[in-house]
Amino acid sequence: MIIDIYKSVLNGNKYLSVPAGTDVAHKVFPADLDPELLKLSPFKTSLDIQPDDNRIALDAADVIRQIEAIGYATHIGRRPLTI
């Protein structure tokens, strides 16, 4: 799956990922979405991830599951996120 990752402007440890090319400025998110994820800055675009990827601060399988289920994924960078 190819994704774009956005970083919260309000909390640098929070991220939102969407399928690559998704316009998050016009995407409708649920009212209960973490308010810190409503102001985003692009972090990484067109990142190709696979469920079995072993990444330090990104659980690729979880991100893929969330995107397939609800169209986006929220995640926290517990360590500096370097991809």
Protein Blocks (a to p, Z undefined) as FASTA:
>chain_A
ZZdddddfklmkbccdddehiafklpccdfklcfklmpccdfbghiacdfklccfklcfk
lmmmmmmmnopacdddfbdcdZZ
